[in-house]
Every structure is written in C-alpha cells, then in structure tokens.
C-alpha cells in the first residue's frame, strides 16, 4: 500500500510538472494579448543545437521570425520558451504527441502516417536523404551493386525515423541478408561508423553537412534514394497553433532573402543549391 501511494505521488508530481512545462494555446495568446510558445527539441546540428547553454540554429531563427510575425500582425507578445531537449527521437515524437501546447522542433519528415497522430506546420525546408559510409568504404554507384561493394557491412538507422523505410526497401529488393540495427540518433550512429568502418547508415543531408564540419571520416555515396523530404515542426492533434503557422510559414517566406541567409548561415552556402 505504501509503495502504491509513493507511485501515485510520483505520477501526480510528474503530471504537475508536465502541465507547468506546457505553454499557452494560440486562443489564449489572442485572448490575453501575450503568452508562451513552449518548445521541446531533438538536437540536429545546423537546425537546433545547444551552443553556450542555449539553442541555436536555423529552427531557432525561424521561431524568432515567427514571434515577430505574431507581434506585428496580431499585436500579441509571444515568448518562445525552450523547456527541454529529448535525446531519443521516438521519445521526442511521443512526448509532443501527448502534450497539448508544446511545439516539437527538429528535422521531422512530413508523412501520411504521422499526420494521423500529429499536426504539422508547413515545411520549413526540403532535405535530401543520403547513404553514408566510412570514408574508406568503396564507392557505390547504384543500389544494385550495394551488396557486392559493401559485402560484410551492416546498417544502423535511427529508430522511428523515415529512414527505416529506405533501409527496409534496400533489404527487400537489393540485399536480403543485410543486418540492420537501430540507434537513438544520427550523431550516435556516426560516432559508431568512426570506429566501425564496416557500418553504414541513411541520414538527412543536414547530418552529412554536420559530419563534414566536424571532419568525421564519413563519405556520402552517390546513390539516389528518393525525392528530398519535407521537414516541419510538429504539434499534438489538440493544438490550435497550426492555423497561425500556416499564415507565417509560406512559400514567400521561404523564398525571402532573410530566410535564405539564415539557411546559409546555419547550413552553409552549399545547402542552398539543394533547396526545392
């Protein structure tokens, strides 16, 4: 009985913390004239990553522009509050899904399956998916020769990511004997490739950009895996923030010189050439 009581108190404390951590609804901000947009994030270099104790990156700059848009168009003071980061991608998705007034920020691909359980902002960027190996791996020209050129290799993919469908397709159509493992993040997988040259992965192009910046021994294979994916921020199905995001995150914004500058500043000039 005592144990049950302790568990109940812990759960109650957890729920209170969760409620305090959430921000305001868009309806509340409009009604009160001010409010908080609460953000959780999954780190992705160039997009959103802790630098000197606070989040920095392309997504952070977009959120600043969003707050300015709300204040300029609606005369409502919006405070963007970063309430924490989640290092495991699947937990990041589930936490956002279960929280009424939290915006989930990272490189989440818009998919039909995810639309069933989450709301999305319009896409903030398009991002190619790439196959990455150790720099000493043989060059592979197409998927047909993948199993021969990388004989003895295994794959590791971020669990819960859209990259799982790509590796499953490769296994089914090109490499039935391929061994596949699942990791919590791209950074962890890239660290493994540093010490295990017989490992390869599939990641977003943004993660390859970061690997280059860090001078990791990583090589991008010249293989087409599909069309660039559309990345967006996510919300619970109960959130009402999607309405105002549709007003802000438009094609005109993504074509603006200011937007292109923050892409260049955070992802490099080379990334501008892959934008769709």
C-alpha positions in Angstrom: 0.0 0.0 0.0 2.8 2.4 0.9 4.6 1.6 -2.4 1.4 2.3 -4.3 1.0 5.7 -2.5 4.6 6.6 -3.4 4.0 5.7 -7.0 0.8 7.8 -7.1 2.6 10.8 -5.6 5.3 10.5 -8.1 2.9 10.3 -11.0 1.0 13.3 -9.7 4.2 15.2 -9.4 5.1 14.2 -12.9 1.7 15.4 -14.3 2.0 18.8 -12.5 5.5 19.2 -13.9 4.2 18.4 -17.4 1.3 20.9 -17.1 3.7 23.6 -15.9 6.1 22.8 -18.7 3.5 23.3 -21.4 2.9 26.7 -23.0 -0.3 28.6 -24.0 -2.7 27.8 -26.7 -3.0 30.3 -29.6 -6.5 31.1 -28.5 -5.2 32.0 -25.0 -2.5 34.2 -26.5 -5.1 36.1 -28.6 -7.4 36.5 -25.6 -4.7 37.6 -23.1 -2.6 39.7 -25.5 0.5 37.7 -24.7 1.7 34.2 -23.9 4.2 31.5 -24.3 5.1 29.1 -27.1 6.7 26.1 -25.3 9.2 24.2 -27.4 10.9 20.8 -26.9 13.6 19.8 -29.3 15.7 16.9 -30.6 19.2 18.2 -31.4 20.2 18.4 -35.0 23.3 20.4 -35.9 22.6 23.4 -38.1 18.9 23.2 -37.3 18.8 23.3 -33.5 21.6 22.5 -31.1 22.8 23.8 -27.7 25.6 26.3 -28.1 26.9 28.0 -24.9 24.0 26.8 -22.9 21.2 27.8 -25.3 19.6 26.5 -28.5 21.0 27.9 -31.7 20.4 27.1 -35.4 18.1 27.6 -38.4 15.0 26.5 -36.5 15.7 28.9 -33.7 15.9 31.8 -36.2 12.6 30.7 -37.8 11.0 30.7 -34.3 12.3 34.3 -33.7 10.8 35.4 -37.1 7.5 33.6 -36.1 7.3 35.5 -32.8 7.9 38.8 -34.7 5.2 37.9 -37.2 2.7 37.3 -34.4 3.5 40.6 -32.7 3.5 42.6 -36.0 0.3 41.1 -37.4 -1.7 40.5 -34.3 -0.1 42.8 -31.7 0.3 39.8 -29.4 3.6 39.4 -27.4 4.8 35.9 -27.9 7.6 34.4 -25.8 9.4 31.3 -27.2 10.4 29.1 -24.2 12.6 26.1 -24.7 11.5 23.8 -22.0 13.9 20.9 -22.7 15.5 18.6 -25.2 14.8 14.9 -25.9 17.9 12.9 -27.0 15.9 9.9 -28.2 13.9 10.6 -31.4 11.0 8.2 -30.7 10.5 9.8 -27.3 10.6 13.2 -28.9 7.7 12.2 -31.1 5.6 10.6 -28.4 6.2 13.5 -25.9 5.0 16.1 -28.5 2.0 13.9 -29.4 0.9 13.7 -25.8 1.3 17.4 -25.0 -1.5 19.8 -25.9 0.5 23.0 -26.1 4.1 22.1 -27.0 5.8 22.6 -30.3 8.3 19.8 -31.3 11.3 21.2 -33.2 13.8 19.2 -35.2 14.1 17.6 -38.7 10.7 15.7 -38.7 9.7 14.5 -42.1 6.0 15.0 -43.1 4.4 11.6 -43.8 0.8 10.4 -44.2 1.2 8.0 -41.2 2.4 10.8 -38.9 -0.4 13.1 -40.0 -2.8 10.6 -38.4 -1.3 11.2 -34.9 0.3 14.7 -35.2 -0.3 18.1 -36.7 2.5 19.7 -38.8 3.5 23.2 -39.6 4.1 23.9 -43.3 7.6 22.6 -44.3 10.4 24.8 -43.3 12.9 23.2 -45.6 13.4 20.3 -48.1 16.2 17.9 -47.3 17.7 15.1 -49.4 18.2 11.7 -47.8 21.7 10.3 -48.2 23.5 7.0 -47.7 26.7 7.5 -45.6 29.7 5.2 -45.1 33.2 5.4 -43.6 35.5 7.4 -45.9 37.5 4.3 -46.7 34.5 2.3 -48.0 34.3 1.5 -51.7 32.4 3.9 -53.9 28.9 2.6 -54.8 27.2 3.9 -57.9 23.8 2.4 -57.5 21.7 0.2 -55.2 22.1 -2.8 -57.5 25.8 -3.1 -56.6 25.4 -2.1 -52.9 25.5 -5.7 -51.5 28.6 -6.6 -53.6 30.6 -3.4 -53.0 29.7 -3.4 -49.2 29.9 -7.1 -48.7 30.4 -7.8 -44.9 28.9 -4.4 -43.9 25.8 -3.9 -41.7 23.4 -0.9 -41.4 22.3 1.2 -38.4 19.3 3.5 -38.7 17.6 6.0 -36.3 14.7 4.1 -34.8 11.3 5.6 -35.6 12.7 7.7 -38.5 11.5 7.7 -42.1 14.9 6.3 -43.0 13.7 2.9 -41.8 11.5 2.6 -44.9 14.5 3.2 -47.1 16.7 0.5 -45.5 13.8 -1.9 -45.5 13.3 -1.4 -49.2 17.1 -2.0 -49.8 16.9 -5.2 -47.7 13.9 -6.4 -49.6 14.9 -5.5 -53.1 18.7 -5.5 -53.1 20.2 -7.1 -50.0 18.0 -9.8 -48.2 20.9 -10.8 -45.9 21.6 -7.3 -44.7 21.8 -7.0 -40.9 20.0 -3.8 -39.6 20.3 -2.2 -36.1 18.5 0.8 -34.7 20.1 3.7 -32.8 18.7 6.7 -30.9 20.2 9.5 -33.0 22.3 10.2 -36.1 25.2 11.6 -34.1 25.5 8.3 -32.1 25.4 6.3 -35.3 28.1 8.5 -37.0 30.3 8.0 -33.9 30.0 4.3 -34.4 31.0 4.5 -38.0 34.2 6.3 -36.9 35.3 3.2 -35.0 33.5 0.6 -37.2 34.3 1.2 -40.9 32.0 -1.8 -41.8 28.9 0.1 -40.8 26.7 2.4 -42.9 23.6 4.5 -42.4 20.9 6.6 -44.1 20.5 10.1 -42.7 19.3 13.6 -43.7 21.7 15.7 -45.8 21.9 18.2 -42.9 23.6 15.5 -40.8 26.2 14.9 -43.5 26.8 18.7 -43.5 27.5 18.5 -39.8 29.8 15.4 -40.2 31.8 17.4 -42.7 32.1 20.4 -40.4 33.3 18.1 -37.6 35.8 16.4 -40.0 34.4 13.0 -39.3 35.7 10.2 -41.5 32.3 10.0 -43.4 31.6 9.7 -47.1 28.4 10.3 -48.9 27.7 7.6 -51.5 26.4 8.9 -54.9 23.1 7.0 -54.7 19.6 8.3 -55.3 17.3 7.2 -52.5 14.3 9.3 -53.5 12.9 12.8 -53.6 14.0 15.3 -50.9 11.9 15.1 -47.8 9.8 17.9 -46.5 10.7 18.8 -42.9 8.4 20.6 -40.4 7.7 21.2 -36.8 5.1 19.1 -35.0 2.2 19.5 -32.6 -0.4 17.4 -30.8 -3.7 16.9 -32.6 -5.3 19.0 -29.9 -3.0 22.1 -30.6 -4.5 25.1 -32.3 -1.1 26.6 -33.3 -1.3 25.1 -36.8 -3.6 27.9 -38.0 -1.2 30.7 -37.4 1.8 28.7 -38.6 0.1 28.3 -42.0 -0.2 32.1 -42.2 3.5 32.6 -41.4 5.5 29.7 -43.0 4.6 30.4 -46.6 6.4 30.0 -49.9 7.0 33.7 -49.9 8.8 33.4 -46.5 10.9 30.5 -47.7 11.9 32.4 -50.9 12.8 35.6 -49.0 16.4 36.8 -48.8 16.3 36.7 -45.0 15.3 33.1 -44.9 18.0 32.1 -47.5 20.5 34.0 -45.4 19.7 32.0 -42.2 19.9 28.8 -44.2 23.3 29.8 -45.5 24.5 31.0 -42.0 23.5 27.7 -40.4 23.9 25.1 -43.1 26.3 26.6 -45.4 26.1 28.0 -49.0 26.3 24.5 -50.5 22.9 23.7 -48.9 21.2 26.5 -50.8 21.7 24.6 -54.0 19.7 21.6 -52.8 16.7 23.7 -51.7 13.4 23.0 -53.5 
